Amino acid sequence: MINSENDRVDFYVGAMLEDPVVRGLIGPTLACIVGPQFQRSRDGDRSAVILLRYLHTTLRGRIREKRELFFHANSF
């Protein structure tokens, strides 16, 4: 702060002093700035879409395999 005035705080310092948003690591000011940037980067990246689809289908298959293995092992 400059001269103990609350209305004259540097942007970065003020943003770092904010309490984090729910399920986040940054405050609401940085969440409003950084969140949409990350979303646009993710949505514009073709490899990210392909990777997310692959992970979703792969994880679903592995969960199904684990569930079947669990039920077969406990069927005695």
Steps between C-alpha positions, in 0.01 A plus 500: 500500500602856446466743792264262685219568252286197419393634161854522364613139491702352215292260289730201543540548874126541548424195289745289699344614830147392406348192659478210252175413328324175585702202369773734375842636576451860388263778593195617307686775312760268352237230446306742277813575298687169489201262483363613162854507356561138597158402368564664162843335480349160581207537260723618216750216541402204285738263676343582837157399369635174362687432825193568713288265287769232523534536876123490547455179301813338643405576858145375443638172365742457787231569758281238333788248505573568868133466590475162322821380663375609842169318461664182364753492784228538764251255352609199711 
